[in-house]
Each structure stands twice: as C-alpha cells, then as structure tokens.
Amino acid sequence: MKSLLYKSLVFSIIVTVFSSCADDNHRNYQYFPDMYRPVPYEAYGEYDVFAKDQEAQLPVEGTIPRGWMPYEYENTPEGRELAKSNLKNPLPYTEKNLTKGKELYTLYCAVCHGDKGDGKGKLVEREKILGVPAYDDMGRGITEGSAYHAMYYGLNNMGSYAVQTSIKERWQIDHYVMSLKDKLEGNPERPFETPTETQEISENLNPAEPSETPSHDQTVNGDNHNSSEE
C-alpha cells in the first residue's frame, strides 16, 4: 500500500513539473536565458560604449571589406582611357566562361544593348532609351578594358553593375561582349583556350592591393563596376 502511495506521489510530482512548464500564453521557463536571448545593438542606436554614443561607425581607414577587391582605375575620363588601353581580361577564353557570359549578358545587358550587341534592345525599340551604340561602333572603339570599366562604374545612362555581379561574372560578360563585337565586325571566331591549373583554381582576379595609378606602360588585370559600353 505504501509502495502504491509512493508511486502515485512521484507520478503526481512529475506530471505537475511537466505541466507547469507548458503554457500556451507564456514562454516555457528557460535556464540561462542569456544564452537564448542575445543582446544585439540596434542599428543607429545610441550606446555609451561607442565613440560619440553612436552604434553606426565608419570602417577603419584603409580596410577592405571581406570578399571585395579594390579596382585600380578611377571613375574619370583619364581612368577610363587607361583601362581601355591597359586592362585585359584575366579569365581564359573557354566555352564555359563564354556560355556563362552569354547567360549573364542576356539577363543584364540585352534589354538595352540587344541580343546581337547592335544597340537594339527592347528598351531601345520601345524608345525608352535612345543612343545605345553597337559594339562595332568605330567612335567607341570598345576593348576588353573599356567594357569592364563601364560595367564597374557605369557610363552615361547605364548604371553600375558592380553590386549585381561578381568580378568573375563581369569578366565572363566581357568575353561575351567581345565575341559579339567580333561577329558584328565579321571577324573569325576566336578559338577557345585551355586554361592553366592556376587559372582554373584562382578566384583572385585583381591585384591584392591598390597600386599607384597605372601608367600606359603597365598592363593590369583588375576589376571594374559598370559598363555602358557592354
């Protein structure tokens, strides 16, 4: 009898403990609640642990965001001319890179520049945008460097695509842009290259650190923002 009473008492205690932790209107009890509830700083909040009590701080001068590489050519007419003359596509010209470049070009560029690179995209046909040049326009003299520079910074009515695309993607688009230019000019199709092992595994398509403004004698494999010349 005592054994049954003891078991009933233990059972009642267990049921009470578990039922007390369940409440549809309140959270269950938490051990060490500081491990469950972090105390983040609110964006733009005022906290005395920060300089001037402001949570939003400027990056330390000279620091570079993770995953971002500096682009050495400035967004100036002089910088554009330097890129046009000196900047070369560091990606090997392979079928894979060209196919990916076509895919990205169709997504970002064809609506203005046209599927053939003739400046007759849908927005141009609908007269939403005017004055988009063809890639074989003699007055532009588009090169690998100038096309990439335009993608990085933007040019005229064209905005920058540095946010929408990665360095590698912009260079893939660059390859496709130049292939369209060759077709418009009636040039023979460029043969595909066999990439070296270094080219296949390297994602660092820009110099590790910004250097002085490149001279006309320098050839720089860099990264850019937008291209109105695509």
Secondary structure, DSSP 8 states (H G I E B T S, - for coil): -HHHHHHHHHHHHHHHHHHHT--TTS----SSHHHHS-----TT-B-TTSGGGBS-----TT---TT-----S-SSHHHHHHHHHH----S---HHHHHHHHHHHHHHTHHHH-TTSSS--HHHHTTSS-----TT-TTT---HHHHHHHHHH-BTTB---TTTS-HHHHHHHHHHHHHHHHHHHT----------HHHHH----S-SS--S---TT--------E-S--
